[in-house]
Amino acid sequence: MLGGRAYVQAVTQLRPDTLQPLAGCRGIGEQRARLARLARAEQPLEVLRQLTTTAAPTA
């Protein structure tokens, strides 16, 4: 789920299984790097699942 923090939190309350590719990013540089990594991946959903299991939850 890509969106503003409040929107992502609202959707996650409705669908706890929602993947948040930018969760845990500390700034625009990390966000861009993560999105680039996903774009380059042959299996982006697998990469995303790995990233979201290691990322800190957003507050």
C-alpha positions, 0 to 999 in steps of 0.5 A, a space after each residue: 500500500 502506497 499512500 500517506 501515513 494516515 491513509 496507510 494506517 486506516 487501510 491497515 486497520 481494515 486489512 492487517 495483511 496489507 503490505 507497506 513497502 515504505 514502512 520503516 524508511 527514515 527519509 526520501 532517500 531510503 524510500 527511493 532506494 526501496 522503490 528502485 529495488 522493488 522495480 528492479 526485482 524479478 519477484 517484487 512481491 517476495 522482496 517486499 515481503 522480506 522488507 516488510 518482515 524486517 522493517 520497523 512498524 510506522 508510528 
